[in-house]
Amino acid sequence: KPFTNVVVDDAGKAGAVILANYTKHFNTTYTISTDRYTYDDLAKTFSEALGREIKYVQIPYEAAKQAFLKIGSPEWQVDGGLELFKLVDNSSDAFNTDLSVYKTLTGEEPTSIKSWVSIYAEAFK
């Protein structure tokens, strides 16, 4: 199922635009998203950038929780992360937002997931 996300750099740029002219944006809420893709799309993008096959495999929530707890993640943080994954898996409107908000705010095209992966590919090798 496709979902939207935001590149942190883009969120920062949008925040800077808002703060630079905060009176214009007073009492306004923006949902900033920069790309729409599926987990399979993400795996394909990583495969292309890394030069090896990456497969998306969904594991049961409880197995994921136990794996995160095993490496020392706090339970409250694990539960919050799993809540987000469940929202994506259930096609929540919170993860299917208007992609034009970022460009309207900044005047720039948002960073695609393909661009983001290519920028940071070395960190995943």
Residue pairs with C-beta under 8 A, 6 or more apart in sequence:
1 38
1 88
1 89
1 91
2 36
2 37
2 38
2 41
2 96
3 36
3 37
3 38
3 88
3 91
3 95
3 96
4 33
4 34
4 35
4 36
4 95
4 96
4 97
4 99
5 33
5 34
5 35
5 37
5 95
5 113
6 32
6 33
6 34
6 102
7 34
7 35
7 110
7 111
7 113
7 116
9 111
10 32
10 34
10 102
10 106
10 110
10 111
11 32
13 106
13 108
14 30
14 32
14 101
14 102
14 105
14 106
17 105
17 106
18 25
18 30
18 105
30 101
30 105
31 97
31 98
31 101
32 101
32 102
32 105
33 97
33 98
33 99
33 101
33 102
33 110
34 99
34 102
34 110
34 111
34 112
35 99
35 110
35 111
35 112
35 113
35 116
36 96
36 99
37 45
37 113
39 56
39 58
40 56
41 113
42 56
42 113
42 117
43 54
43 55
43 56
44 54
45 113
45 114
45 117
46 54
46 117
46 121
46 124
47 53
47 54
48 114
49 117
49 118
49 121
49 124
50 121
50 124
50 125
58 89
59 67
61 82
61 85
61 86
64 82
64 85
65 78
65 79
65 82
68 77
68 78
68 81
69 75
69 78
87 94
87 95
88 95
99 110
102 108
102 110
103 109
103 110
